[in-house]
């Protein structure tokens, strides 16, 4: 009779340990993945505050700082016609600038839907007074933008896409 040959293989305990080790590694990997997803959601929610809002502040501060005077209007049409200036929060701001040759030029900041959704648009008013399309938009992320004047200080309030309220205040520097 031949001796019983030993077969190579793993015992039940060894297989159980390997499966448990694999499950533990999988559970840790899943926990790390969920943590990264949560971090990404938080980062995306803060993106407007950390990236877009400082740029808006920089552009608007430069424009307002160089302006000689400003007016608030309810619409771009009122701003162009120079009629119905507002004393309350308004979506349109007209800025007047004096060029080196003494000519006064106007620019308009307007929060409106110009076909591509709500955005804060910048117009340069030509000397002819006929306004075309906006030259560019400053931001298209806010859900609302309004301009107001408080004790002679221009205040711009932005409502961010996640409900943030950001307020900028500034005056003309001469």
Beta strands, then each sheet from edge to edge (+ up, - down):
strand 1: 69-73
strand 2: 92-98
strand 3: 104-113
strand 4: 118-125
strand 5: 136-139
strand 6: 144-150
strand 7: 153-159
strand 8: 165-170
sheet 1: 1+ 2- 3+ 4- 5+
sheet 2: 6+ 7- 8+
end
